Amino acid sequence: DDEDGGAGLVDETDLSWKIRQQATMCMAAFITTKKAVLKETYPKSETKDKYCDVIAEFLEERLGERDETVRIKVLEALKLMVRESAIFEPAANKVSMFGLPPLVRQKSWKLPHAKRVCTKVLSRFKGASVQIRSSLFDLLQQLCITLQIQPGMFMFNETLEPTLEGMNSTDMDLQARALDFLHTIASVSKDPKQFRSHIGKLVKAVGAAAESKDRIKLHALKAAGSLAYCIDQKDQKTASGLFRVVFRAMKLRDVDDEVKRGGLAAIAQVLTRLGPILEMHNEVLPVIMERLRNSSTQLSALQSLCALAESGTVKLKTELKAVVDTLTKFMRSMTTKEVKYEAARTLTAVVRLNPGTVKAIGPKLLKEAVAHISDTDTHLCSLVLSLVGSIVESKDAKVVNSQIPRVLDKMLTFAKSPLVDSQALTALVNCFKKVSTSVAAFSSLQRELEDLVDEKMPSHNVAVVAKCIAAMAIEADARTRKKFIQKSLGDLKSSKTPHQKQLALLALGGIGSVVDLSEHQGLDKFIFDSFSSSSPTIRSSASYALGNIAAGNIEKYLPDLLSLLESKEQFTYLLLRSVREVIMNFYGRGAEVGQYTSKIFAALVRHTNSKEDAVRGEVAECLGWIAKIEPDKTFKFLEGSLQSKDAFHRAVAVGALRFALGKETKRHVAAHLPKFLSMFTDRDLEVRRQAALTFDTVLQSTELMNMAENSDVMKKVVVPVLYRELKPNEAFIKIIDAGPVKIRDDKHQPLRRAAFDALATIAQICAYRLNMKDFYAYTMQGILDADEEIVVRTWDMYFQIVSNPGLSSSLKELAGGVSREEIEGKKLEMHKILLNFVKKKMQTLKGNQTRETVEASECVKKALMTIFLMVEVPGMDQCKDFCYLVDRIKKTRAIAKEREEADKLIAKMM
């Protein structure tokens, strides 16, 4: 092909361009559907290049395609190649990537290829048509997003000139693409040095675009907001120019609501970044207040106001009363939850950055806030508790003293709620801590909290109360704290009720993790005595307390703790939990515990072959946490343990890996993971179960399974083993005759559950690695498993698949065929399974209401929801036998109640 981009005459009778176009489209389809293959070695490559490298090189050569239609397809395919070469998979840990949800990336495409593509793409702008330049901007945008994880790889400076030309174009589509590209590179770069030579022209071009039609205005405002981070904070002239551009667009009234929202977001970015060097920016507040009155721009206005309040760039004194009145009105009115949440955040920011305003607005704010301290909406409650904390810790907190009793009543009531989650608990603890140090005495709050605890209070709420008391005691003066500790010791010594002992133990543990309690003689012995309690809750609380107190003075208490672990065999599990508390308290402070890790390590190793599952589980978790402190030594031990003749020893080593995942150990885990995955073929059930659990955690939490070596092991070893483990193994099942009752002892059950969970994770995160026909053929037997938990998990897995638009079409494989002709005379496996499932559950539902019937009813509802959604999947109507079977099930009277409830749940989902 010509290097001049296709200059010269084109033969109109030549139709070969259609063949090239279809070939390029086939290549694009291959890239999209065969993501896993992209990382595999191309068999015909002499240099062992991967598929993605070979495809990328081929598409680069086609950039000079003489036919414009084909060239656009080449650019689209190359864009797909850039995107899919960094395989995007959801994960639990969050990686901040512009323009994408939290994802984990595994780079498989060679980065030099990407940089070479940048150079070639930039050379194609000159003389190109509008359509070609639009496609080039799309490709450059994807390159910028992909290469942001490698600083210096993307050619920012070289792209600015074509961007300016595109922004000044008369073609609206090209102009929008150029503005979007500027928005992307400015958001990724945020470096004024890279934009210094062009910043004035860029601001001017954005200003001109902002004067255009609404469609272009929105793109211009997005670009302007991102461009704020690329302006030097000493460049007042350019900053003022950008501010005028955004503020002028923001004030417009006769524009779409989407443009108004874009203006609010842009002005927040500009003022947050450049506010200190701008003048007259207080004119923004009245416009934001006006936007708050419009329901379609309320949330955006609140988000902007919150950002400005947190940055302190806009003075709120002139509009303070109006702001507070408006936001408190939002919190008590029938607005959306998001608006209420943002209103609470904004009020908290206003109080924190303007503490002097408490005198004027504190009483009113507190009066409004009290109504939201409840378990009706725990997220809103946690935000309001943060607001209350900000008010009471200000220097003018005395003005709200009269309202504190009402606030405390609400907080005490909330502490008794079974719905207190981790976020709400943190806010509640912090609020009690601030109240105790500013407007109320520790002793009175302590008594009120202790009075909440009685024999009816759940352990969860006793722990909530204990955390609040411990946080207040830590902030109290030494004399008051000592008095409380002595009182708690007295509660342990005397014959107090179990719930009071639990409270005392948890409070002592909370204090001891921060404050050295070694001055209280015999404290650890009194706590250890509680290990002999008949109450599991007290034993667990004592374990927590002993571990945290040891963390407070590791030099004094840890040797005694390890000595007890060696001598008190009957308390091994509880003492190991105490050791875990010590290690977790010192995670991130390895230097402080480093001299003791050898002793801890030796103590743990002695229990790796324990016959008790719970003990081995604690040992594995402790070893995982130690690996984060001393990775080299720990991973060497774990890898050596994989060769042990003792199955329990091997199982602990495999299980420890999932607790060792972290930033500090990423390199070590990557190096050793293939050997751990090889344990899927171990002869012992428990080792294989631990391998499945660890694999599940690694897949959810990291990108390591994307590495070529691990991907190969997953395909050839892990998935086949998981499929095999789904079927009950009769060799490990015994029926024990206990007179009138026969007990099924299934030692294979835990491994089967782990296998179903692992496959569900694969289907959710990287289904393209599976042959879905095989997946359904093996997993459908879980519907009739003797273990009810596996049955529920199977339906949960299918429900997740049917709810995923990208996977739901694969359910045709589960349904059993696409036409009656193909399956005429055959009794399809899924049909038999589904019929047997319904008959089995109908028998269970006939009996009196018991726990078993309730569980069966819930399982039937989940199954019905899944199959009802399945028949709605496009193309599923071709699976006529399956649809006919679902119709029969719908008419079954015995499950009419479950069917009605399933229909209601589906309607609510829709």
Buried (B, 14 or more C-beta within 10 A) or exposed (E): BEEEBBEEEEEEEEEEBEEBBEBBBEBBEBBBEEBBBBBBBBEEEEEEBBBBBBBBBBBBEBBBBBBBEBBBBBBBBBBBBBBBBBBBBEBEEEEEBBBEEEBBBBBBBBBEBBBBBBEEBBEBBEEBBBBBBBBBBBBBBBBBBBBBBEEEBBBBEEBBBBBBBBBBBEBBBBBBBBBBBBBBBBBBBBEBEBBBEBBBBBBBBBBBBBEBEEBBBBBBBBBBBBBBBBBBEEBBEBBBBBBBBBBEBBBBEEBBEBBBBBBBBBBBBBBBBBBEBBEEBBEBBEBBBBBBEEEEBBBBBBBBBBBBBBBBBBEBEEBBBBBBEBBBEBBEEEBEEEBBBBBBBBBBBBBBBBBEBBBBBBBBBBBBBBEBBBBEBBBBBBBBBBBBBBBBBBEBBBBBEEBBEEBBEBBBEBBBBEEBEEBBBBBBBBBBBBBBBBBBEBBEBBEBBBEBBEEEBEBEBBBBBBBBBBBBBBBBEEEBBBBBBEEBBEBBEEEBEBBBBBBBBBBBBBBBBBBBBBEBEEBBEBBBEBBEBEBEBBBBBBBBBBBBBBBBBBEBBBEBBBEBBEEEEEBBBBBBBBBBBBBBBBBEEBEBBEEBBEEBBEBBBEBBBBEEEEBBBBBBBBBBBBBBBBBEBBBEBBBEBBEBEEBBBBBBBBBBBBBBBBEBBBEBBBEBBBBBBBBBEBEBBBBBBBBBBBBBBBBBBBBBBBBEEBBEBBBEBBBBBBBEBBBBBEEBBEEEEEEEEEEEEBEBBBBBBBBBBBBBBBBBBBBBBBEBEEBBBBBBBBBBBEBBBBBBBBBBBBBBBBEBEEBBBBBBBBBBBBEEEEBEEEEBBBBEBBBEBBEBBBEBBEEEEEEEBEBBBBBBBBBBBBBBBBBEBEEBEBBBBBBEBBEEBBEBEBBEEBBEBBBEBBEEEE
